[in-house]
């Protein structure tokens, strides 16, 4: 196993820890997500935010929650993560362009609730890469989230070796 693979599994494990916080329900998956910034001049990756399904009110999904929490970071919060003068005044949009998403389950491409799909939110945020633990099973909808991301120019990476663990986490409560 090479260093990059170990690093990716580390962040996927963080996403799995988030999924474990999710209140199970028989009609939805338990998903965890971590947003990790790899700013070009940063020495090492920085965790921007995390999220899990139903963490925020309104039948919310993990990726949308992680993005919502990142969007609530103040200028002071961002400066604490990327302190001046080493870094220029970075905006959240600057950081999202250098963000990798780690999600235990493929981001949704359609929501039966009528809410915006997570794949669309990630595309709108212009994230660079999306690391996915396992594809979304066809339990509820036919998901095409990974393809939506690819079509928008986001690199999609399937993290090998944690598929069963991610699927078990997703189906907790079913």
N, C-alpha and C positions, 0 to 999 in steps of 0.2 A: 504494500500500500504506500503510495507516495504522499508527500506532505499536503498537497492540495486536497487530496481525497480525505485525509484525516481532518483537515480544517472544515471541509464541507459536512462531514459527518458530525463534527462538533456543533455546528450551527443547526443541523437538522435535529440533533438531540435536544437543543434548546427549543426548537419548534415543537418537538414531541412533549417536552415538559409543559409547554403552553397548552397543548391539546389535552393534557391530563387535568387541567384546571376547568375544562369545559363541562357544563352541566349536561349530562346525556339526555337525549330525547329520541324516541323511536322514529321520528319523522325527519331527522337531519343528522349530518355527520358531526363528529367532534374533530376539529382541525386546529392546528397551531401554526403560527407564523412568526418569523423574525426578519426584520429589515436590517441589513448589514451594509454599512457604507465602506467603500474602498476608495477613499479620496486619493488622487494620484500622488500627492506628496506625503500622505500619512504613512507612518511606519507600519501600522498594523490595522486591521479592520476594526470598525467601531459599531457597536450595536446601537442603532437609531431608535428602534422601538420593537415591541413584540405585541402579539394579540392572539386571541383565541375566539372560537365561535361562541356567539351569544354573550360575549364579555360586556358589550355595550348594549343599551336598550334598543329594541326594535328588530329582533331576529337577525342580528348582524353576523357576518362571517369574519374569519380570522384575518384575512388579508386586508379587508376594509377597515377592521378595527385597528390593525397595526398602522395603516396609513392615517386614520383619523387621529390616533394618538400622536403620530409624528407631526401632523399638521397643527397640533396644539402646543408644540414646543415653541417657547419664546426665543427671541434673539439672544437673550442671556443664556438660555439652555443650550442653544447651538454653539455659542461661544465657549461654553464649558466643555463641550465635546471636541471642538476644534478651536483652541485658544489663539487669539491674536497675540503677537504679530506674525506668528508662524503661518497662519492661514489668513487669507483676505476675508473680508466680511462675506461669509457664505450665507446664502438663503437656503431655505428648505428645498426649493426647486433645484438649486445647484447640487445639493447633496443627493436628491433622488435620482439625478442623472448618473450618479456613481454608486447606486444602491443595488445590492443583490437581495432578492427575496428568497427566503427558505420557507417552504410550506410543506406540511405533511401530506396534503392532498392536492391534486390538480386544481388550480383556481377555477371557479365556476364560470361557465359561459352563458348560463341562463338561470334565472331565479323564478321559482314558482310563486314566490311572494310578490313579485313585481318590482322588487328592489333592483338596483343596478348590479350587474355581474362583477365579480372581483377581477376577472380578466380585463374587463373594460377599465376599471379603476387603476389597475397596474399599467395598462397602456397609456392612459391619460397622465399618469405620474412619470412616464418616460423612464421606468426602471431599466437597468442595463441587462440584468440576467435574472432568471427565475429557476431556482433549484427545487425540484419536486420529488417528494418521497414516493408517491404512488399515484397512478391515474385514478380519477374518480370513477367508481363503479357505476353501473347503470341502474342503481337501486331507485333513483328518483327521476333523473333526467339523463339525456344523452349529452355528456359534457364534451365540449370542444375548446376548453380554455387554453390548453397548451398550443393548439393550432392558432388560436386568435393572437396569442402572444408572439408566436413565430411570424405570423403574417404582418404584425406591426413592427418587426425588427428586433424584438426582444429575444435574446438567446435563452433557450430552454434546455436545462440540464436535468436529466433523470438521475437521482442519487441512487446508486446501487447498494444493496446489502441491507436496507432498512424497510423494504417494501412491505413485508408481512407485519412488522411492528407498526408501521404507519397505517396500514389497513385495519389492524386490530384496534388501534386507537380511534380511528374514524368511526368504526361500527360499534363502539362501546355504547351500551344501552339498547342495542337492537335485538 
